[in-house]
Amino acid sequence: MSDTPVFQVLVMPAGTRFEAGADQSLLKSALAALAPLRSSCRNGTCRACLCRLASGTITYEIEWPGVSADERREGWILPCVARPTSDLVLEISA
């Protein structure tokens, strides 16, 4: 049994839910759960997975993900290099 914390993620507006462990990126958890997150590069540079963090907290796997300071203040994140540190609500565009 793992001691890794597991958090609940809600993807809006679809209402899809999946579990995400603190030991891997949100994108990896979403792909394993067949949740609807877009992706391309999977390393924080292409921004294909860019979505808004409506609630909750994350930490990044890399020091400088491709999100500007202004975007971060507005809640934009890159799930391909973000790990959950709490339950989350993500807002994605169709």
C-alpha positions in Angstrom: 0.0 0.0 0.0 1.3 3.4 -1.0 1.6 6.4 1.4 1.3 8.8 -1.6 -1.6 11.2 -1.1 -4.4 10.8 -3.6 -6.7 13.8 -4.5 -10.0 14.1 -6.3 -10.1 16.2 -9.5 -13.2 17.6 -11.1 -13.0 18.7 -14.7 -15.5 21.3 -15.7 -17.7 21.9 -17.6 -17.8 18.2 -18.5 -18.2 17.1 -14.8 -15.6 14.4 -15.2 -13.9 13.2 -12.1 -10.7 11.3 -11.6 -8.2 10.6 -8.9 -4.7 12.1 -9.0 -1.8 11.0 -6.9 0.7 13.5 -5.6 3.5 11.5 -7.1 2.6 12.1 -10.8 1.4 14.9 -13.1 -2.3 15.7 -13.4 -2.0 14.9 -17.1 -0.7 11.3 -16.4 -3.5 10.7 -13.9 -6.1 12.1 -16.3 -4.9 9.9 -19.2 -4.9 6.8 -17.0 -8.5 7.7 -16.0 -9.5 8.6 -19.6 -10.4 12.1 -18.5 -10.7 14.8 -21.2 -7.4 16.8 -21.0 -5.6 17.8 -24.2 -1.9 17.3 -24.5 1.0 17.4 -26.9 4.5 17.9 -25.7 3.9 16.7 -22.1 6.9 18.8 -20.8 5.4 22.3 -20.2 6.4 24.0 -23.4 3.6 23.7 -26.0 0.7 24.8 -23.7 -1.8 22.5 -25.4 -3.0 21.3 -21.9 -3.4 24.9 -20.5 -6.4 25.1 -18.3 -7.7 27.2 -15.3 -7.4 26.0 -11.7 -10.8 27.0 -10.3 -10.0 25.7 -6.8 -7.3 23.7 -5.1 -3.5 23.8 -5.1 -0.7 22.4 -7.2 3.1 22.2 -7.4 5.1 22.1 -10.5 7.6 19.3 -11.5 9.8 21.9 -13.3 11.0 25.3 -12.1 9.8 27.4 -15.1 6.7 26.0 -16.7 5.4 27.8 -19.8 2.9 30.0 -17.9 3.5 33.7 -17.4 3.3 35.4 -13.9 0.1 37.1 -15.1 -1.4 33.8 -16.2 -0.5 32.2 -12.9 -2.3 35.0 -11.0 -5.4 34.4 -13.1 -5.3 30.7 -12.3 -3.9 29.2 -15.5 -1.8 26.0 -15.1 -0.2 23.3 -17.2 -1.4 19.9 -16.0 1.4 18.1 -17.9 3.9 19.3 -15.3 1.6 20.0 -12.3 1.1 17.7 -9.4 -1.9 18.1 -7.0 -1.4 19.1 -3.4 -5.2 19.2 -2.7 -8.5 18.3 -4.3 -8.9 20.3 -7.5 -11.4 21.8 -9.8 -10.1 22.4 -13.4 -11.9 24.4 -16.0 -11.1 23.4 -19.6 -12.4 25.0 -22.8 -14.2 22.8 -25.3 
